[in-house]
Amino acid sequence: MTVMTREETEALIQEVLEVYPEKAKKDRTKHLTVNDHEVTQSKKCITSNKKSLPGVMTIRGCAYAGSKGVVWGPIKDMIHISHGPVGCGQYSRAGRRNYYVGTTGVNTYGTMNFTSDFQEKDIVFGGDKKLDKLIDEIETLFPLNKGISIQSECPIGLIGDDIEAVAKKKTEEHGKAVVPVRCEGFRGVSQSLGHHIANDAIRDWTLGARDDDDTFPQTDYDVAIIGDYNIGGDAWSSRILLEEMGLRVVAQWSGDGTIAEMELTPKVKLNLVHCYRSMNYISRHMEEKYNIPWMEYNFFGPTKTIESLRAIAAKFDESIQKKCEEVIAKYQPEWEAVVAKYRPRLEGKRVMLYIGGLRPRHVIGAYEDLGMEVVGTGYEFGHNDDYDRTLKEMGDSTLLYDDVTGFEFEEFVKKVQPDLIGSGVKEKYIFQKMGVPFRQMHSWDYSGPYHGFDGFAIFARDMDMTLNNPCWGKLKAPWESDEAEEAVAASA
Amino acid sequence: MPSVMFRENEQGQMTMYIPKKDLEENVENIELQSETEWGGEVTLADGSSWYLKPLEAKPKLPITLRVTRSGD
């Protein structure tokens, strides 16, 4: 199918909206739009971060998912208690593939599930005593933990437990950080508020721990990677580029991160923010309190990576800028070989995305490096500032959809007929059964890393592997194919 | 009466960030910018205006302050 014009795209949105009742239609209209490069502010064309419409299929998560699953969970040497009934922790356990180094169960706890397993009596009589006991048990069984965070599930907020009091008491008793996080699932409209709550908990309970301590040796080249969750090793493939440039990465937030790194972050010279959505709050706080500037960067695809490396180097002196150019020159033959190999196989293919966080805008550059075009994108839980940044990244007259419903997404795909879809696991099998190649872009479909130059090679291979897989031509049974029918007609 | 953050962006332009609204907008004008007073009516690029209780001098940015809607 050829490129859609503005009128066609607008007509498509109207057609899809047609099935909704009047009120729902009015609500959903605001979340769907056609990108217009003349609009500079997203609030003029799209509404975001609003409560999902009851009755539709949404793929959003909850505040607990945002805090425990995204921000706190990857901090490997802390134990994160899913405080409440057992399910929330168990069904979100180890799903996000935040890689880390360490011995699980001894000094790292990333893929384990700790829960207070609430029963009826805990709801009736309160769960604080149980939490108290649980923390003592953790100290006995896992003495090498460096701290504990209490991630509240819905009932904690509903019954009014005082987890802060327990946390304070236990911090004194054990001499380790015990952080209460009020991330009950019902707060906010999506996981986004969970990120904010988690950031605030870091601000209030962790960040200031070493404010009066100057023993940490500092250099002029200290930076922190903020908002890289090390999915499939992403943070590692980003980190080596920064280190080759001569920078010293003091902290990784929070993929493969530790509480010690978080406490040291106020000592750095520059915060590098990859996932703006989940970590801008803490970056803004550090800018105000510790005078640490922050900048956003993008390590998807060589074009954007080189741009970002240069922008980062520009914040430092000439020695870094010189090394930055060396790094860029060093990797150039590598990524050029990748582009030379895969671009002919992927040129001109059209992609639709529907993901969360930073990816709906950040991966566009990587696809463009492979000669592919992103024809539709949308955020699960983005805010207006995300869309502000997206408008200029996307082509004119492309589709933008916020918190898209299952129905809308399917209809868009049927009409736009993209060659590849990138979204989550809940969409994966629907679209594969519809015969559309699909990549699961939340955890890189069990592959990765995708960041940096090393990641780009894997990204390109994965996209080619999915798109040009021979299985897409075999979806019709042989006797139902056009050739078979012609043969039957001829023999009759 | 939201808490907002005033900061200077990379171009050196002062912005006002309202976390609750996800609004980060350039500050067009601040009414009082003398040596003894800083604040008053703050006009943003999107046309909205807010009232900031005047401070004694221009603070070090970024800074979180409380503002009210003009007219409140």
Chai-1 contact restraints between the chains, C-beta under 6 A:
chainA,res_idxA,chainB,res_idxB,connection_type,confidence,min_distance_angstrom,max_distance_angstrom,comment,restraint_id
A,E287,B,P62,contact,1.0,0.0,6.0,A-B,restraint_1
A,E288,B,P62,contact,1.0,0.0,6.0,A-B,restraint_2
A,H383,B,D22,contact,1.0,0.0,6.0,A-B,restraint_3
A,N384,B,D22,contact,1.0,0.0,6.0,A-B,restraint_4
A,D385,B,D22,contact,1.0,0.0,6.0,A-B,restraint_5
